[in-house]
Amino acid sequence: MDESCLRGILDAVREGRTGTDEAVATLRDFGIRRIGDVAFDADRPLRRGVAEAIFAERKSDGQLGDAVEAAISAGGDVLVTRLAPERILVLRERFPGETIEHSESGRTAVIRKQPFVDKGRGEVLVLSAGTADVPVALEAAVTAEFMGNRVIRGFDVGVAGLHRLIPHLEALQRATVAIVVAGMEGALPSVVAGLAPCPVIAVPTSVGYGASFGGIAALLAMLNSCAGGVTVVNIDNGYGAGVAAALINRKRPTDLEAR
């Protein structure tokens, strides 16, 4: 449930189209949809402005299917993250009537129930240092798009060949927020933040040789960035970066209503 749904219930009570008992029954469970082991938070958009995502990793096939079914019952779009490529078959077999947008590299699946509405004040730019960082960058991009943002992507623009960033400078100047994904020594966010007039969300990845320590070297480099305005999320956390970018870029509800 989002704010427009809540307003619809209250308007229906005020206009006599729905009784108070029916409204109370709708609101009593605080939007929790329970199927099997799953308790899906359907009212998260009302509280936070962003829907709950389904983290597929370590869920059984049954739990994954139940979580998606609960999300579908809430009536909104559905985002699944950390979905192993072969497990898309679990969703396609259980929900044959749904159109599922699958990113094998990004390990995401999106089921669209509503038309896309641009909820952003501008564009979100997602950059990756290398092609090995693309899966995390895609997770960030898909998440930001799922949450109603226009996303521009620029991949393989790391500091080993910094001139590759030049074609994306115009988009960087235009963006409301930039997500910069990098492994190895994690230098790209500092470079971008030295050029960007917008907030930069840095995402360290676990890509790199032995001394990268599974992304810790990139994480520490990003936390010690000498460029102002760099915010850092956890290693490989493209989803968290996408959510943060969506919240930064989000229009106020009154602005959306004006449209």
C-alpha angles and dihedrals in degrees: 000000000000131000094274091055092050091049089050092055093048092046090050091053092047092049094045096245091118131032123233091246091058091047092049090049090053094049100035098090094049089238097298111151110198123200119159109313092345127100105183117198102226094171096058091103088058093054102033106015091239129087125240114261125216115239104210100188113107092006116122117239089256094050091047092051092046091050092051091046091052091049092049090051088059089064100233134103118287127225122193119189134191091026113166108231096245093051093071084084089065090059096041092051095046096042106033093158095057127090106230122195105208127193106191094186094044091044092227137126126194127194111198117213098157133043115260114270118192103232095169133102089220142329131321113218117207117195129181125198096214139006088253087064093053097095091060091042090052091051088054094046095047090048093051091047091048089056093055106270134132105237129199117196131207118174135187097022100131130149094262085078103015094174086074088074093062097084088056098051093095091053089047092055090049099045123104091209134003128212112203119192121194142154130185106052093349096228101142099081091057091052093047093046089054089059104032127092089201137069115281122215110200121207117193115206131206090241116121148075125292099289091055086076094212094306099319092112091054091044093053092045091053092046088053096047113148090209115091122236099039116138118188129210128193126289112290091356100142090149093057091049091050092052092047091050091049092052092048092047097041122123119226115260089247090057091052091049090052089059 
